[in-house]
Amino acid sequence: MQTRQIFALIVALASVLCLAACHQSAATPQPDTQAQARDLAARGEYLVRIGGCNDCHTQDYGARGGDIPTSQWLLGNREGFVGPWGTSYGTNLRLTVDRLDEAGWLAYTATLQARPLMPAYMLRQMHEEDRRAIYHFIRALGPAGTPAPAALPPGQTPAPPYLQLVLPTREAPAS
């Protein structure tokens, strides 16, 4: 073989070996990746717990003093919240997360405009890393349950159970 052919063969062989090594390292997760994913989901569980997400998105959570197995969290709520806006229900977040990838969840939560009682403004103000952690926790729970009832417009009485919120009236200041 000529020197050029040998050189070309060496370059081609080195390229193939390099590509194989790159492919293998990309396909094999780093040892700490799984630990990082567990840590992120654990942080998400903590944020869901202290953020009050279960209060509206988990049936009977408050009535049972939070004594609900984690496997039943965030399945939505059939108890309506009635006010001047109509009736709203805590959605099944596990089904919501199931239809979104991480980027979709981050975009969704960064721009969420929701009906009362959902404090969407608080979710929008969360650090992206916290919203990502919540996503990973809910994703780890897996999809389950059925969608919550659809919101009702003002003036329509929902089926029980529901919580009626009566807002104070504004009185004219005394002269």
VOFI-807827 format. One record per residue: residue in three letters; x negated, y, z of N, C-alpha, C in turn. Coordinates in steps of 0.1 Angstrom, whole numbers, plus 5000, padded with zeros to 4 digits. Atoms other than C-alpha are relative to their C-alpha. Layout:
REM residues N
AlaXYZXYZXYZ...
REM end
This chain:
REM residues 175
Met499249885000500050005000499150125000Gln500749875000499050354994500250075013Thr500049934988498350595022501350085001Arg498749935000501450805012501249915004Gln498950094997503750505013499949955015Ile500250044986502350395047500550115009Phe499649894993502850745060501550025000Ala498649985001506450765047500749895008Leu499550114993507150425062500050025015Ile500149974986505850535096501050115004Val499049894997507950855095501449945000Ala498650065001511050655085500249925012Leu499950084988510450405113500250085012Ala500049914988509850675139501450075000Ser498749935001513050855127501149905005Val499050104996515150535131499949975015Leu500250024985513650465166500550125008Cys499549884993514350825176501550015000Leu498550005001517950805164500649905009Ala499550114991518450475182499950045014Ala500249964986517050615214501050115004Cys499049904998519250925211501449955002His498750065000522350715204500249935014Gln499950074988521650495234500150095012Ser499949914989521050785258501450075001Ala498749935000524250955247501149905004Ala498950104997526350635250499949955015Thr500150044986524950545285500150115009Pro499849894991526250765312498850025009Gln501049984990523750925335500449945013Pro499650074987523650755369500850085009Asp499349914990524951055388501350054994Thr498849955006527751125363501349955006Gln498850064993530250895380500150065014Ala499949944986529351035414500550154998Gln499649875002529851385400501550014997Ala498650015003533251285386500849975013Arg499350024987534251145420500050125009Asp500049884992533151455438500950114995Leu499149905006535051675413501549965004Ala498650044997538251465418500350025015Ala499849984986537751475456500350155004Arg499749854998537551855455501450034995Gly498749985005540651855434501149965009Glu499050054990542551645460500150105011Tyr500049904989541451895487500750134996Leu499449885004542552195466501649984999Val498650035002545952025458500650005014Arg499450014987546451955495500150135007Ile499949874993545552295509500750114992Gly499449905008546952485480501550005000Gly498650014999550452365487500749954988Cys499450065013550952195453501149905003Asn499150114996552751905470501350065005Asp498849944994555252145487501150004990Cys498949995010557152185454499949884990His500150105011555751915431500049855005Thr499950134995556151615454501349995008Gln498750024994559651505464499949975015Asp499950024986560351525502498650025008Tyr501349984994556751625510500150085013Gly499849924988557751895535500849945010Ala499050074990560651705550499349895007Arg500750124993558251415558498750055006Gly501249954994555551645571498749964993Gly501250045008553151555543499749855001Asp500250154998553451185552500549934987Ile499650065013553651075515498749944995Pro501250065006551150825500499550084988Thr500649935011548750995475500549954987Ser499550065012550050755449501350064995Gln498749955003553450935450499950164999Trp500249855001551951295448500350044986Leu499949925012552851535421500949944989Leu499150065009555651335405501250094996Gly498949915002557951635404501050005011Asn499149994989560851735425501450024995Arg498649995004564551685421500850105008Glu499449904991565351945448499850144993Gly500149875007566152275430499750125010Phe500249874993565052625441500950104993Val499049925006567952855435499850145005Gly500149864997567653235433500550084989Pro499549925010568453525411499549964986Trp500550045013566353375383500749874995Gly499350135004568553055382499449895010Thr500550124992567252715394498849954994Ser501250065005563752595390499749875008Tyr500450134994562252255398498549984999Gly501550035001558652155406499849894990Thr500250095011557451985375499249875004Asn500850124998555851635373498650044994Leu501349965005552251745370499249894995Arg500750125006551051395363500349984986Leu499750015014552951395331499550124992Thr500649885006551751745323498649984997Val501450025001548151655328499749884989Asp500150125009548651325308500050054985Arg499949965014549451525276498950114997Leu501049895002546551775280498649945002Asp501450034997542751725277499550115009Glu500549904990540551925301500150144994Ala499949865006540252225277501450054999Gly498649965001543952225272500650045014Trp499649974986544552225310499450135004Leu500649874996542152505315500650124993Ala499349895008543852715288501450025006Tyr498750004994547252625302500150075013Thr500049954986546452715338499550155000Ala500649865000544553035328501150104995Thr499049915006547653175311501449975005Leu498750044996550553015329500950115005Gln499049914995553653225334501249905003Ala499050094995556153025355501150065007Arg498849954992559553065371499749995015Pro500250014985559753125409500449865004Leu500849954989558752985433498549974996Met501450035004555552875414499150135000Pro500949885000552753125423499049994989Ala500950025012551253105388498950105001Tyr501149904999549253425395498949955009Met501050064992547353235422499249904992Leu500650105008546552955398499150074989Arg500749925010545453205371498750065006Gln501249934994543053365396499049905005Met501050104995541353035406498850004991His501250025008537852975395500249894990Glu499950105010537652765364499649865006Glu500450134994535752495383501049945009Asp498950054992538552465408501249954992Arg498950055008541152425381499649874993Arg500650135006538852165365500149895010Ala500050114989538651975398501549955002Ile498650044999542451975401500449914989Tyr499750085012542751845366499549865002His500650134999540351555373500749925011Phe499350074990542151465405501449954995Ile498750045005545551465389499949894989Arg500350105010544151275359499749865006Ala500350124994542751015383501249935006Leu498750064995546250955398500749934989Gly499350065011547450865363501450044998Pro498649965003550750925346500949915007Ala498950084994553850815364501250095002Gly498749934997557450905371500750054987Thr499149955011559951095350499950155001Pro500049854999560151465341501050055010Ala499149934990561751695367501250054992Pro498849945007565251835358499550134993Ala500349885007565252125334500550125008Ala499649884993565552475348501450044996Leu498749955003569052625350500050155000Pro499949855000570052985341500750055013Pro499249944989571453225367501549974999Gly498650025000575053155377500449854998Gln499650145001574952775371499649935013Thr500250074988575252565402499349874997Pro500750135003572752275403500649895009Ala499650114992573451935416499250005013Pro500850004987572451895453498949894998Pro500449894990569951895468499450124994Tyr500749885004568852245464499850105011Leu500349904990567352525484500550144994Gln499549875005569252855480499250115007Leu500749894995567153165484500850134998Val499249885001569053485492499050125003Leu500949894999566953795486500750125007Pro499449894994567554105507500450114990Thr499649895009569454395491499350125004Arg500749884998567854725488501150115004Glu499049894996569754995507499450134998Ala500549875002569555355500499450065013Pro500549944988567355545525501050095007Ala499149914992569155715553499650144999Ser500249865002569556085549499650075013
REM end
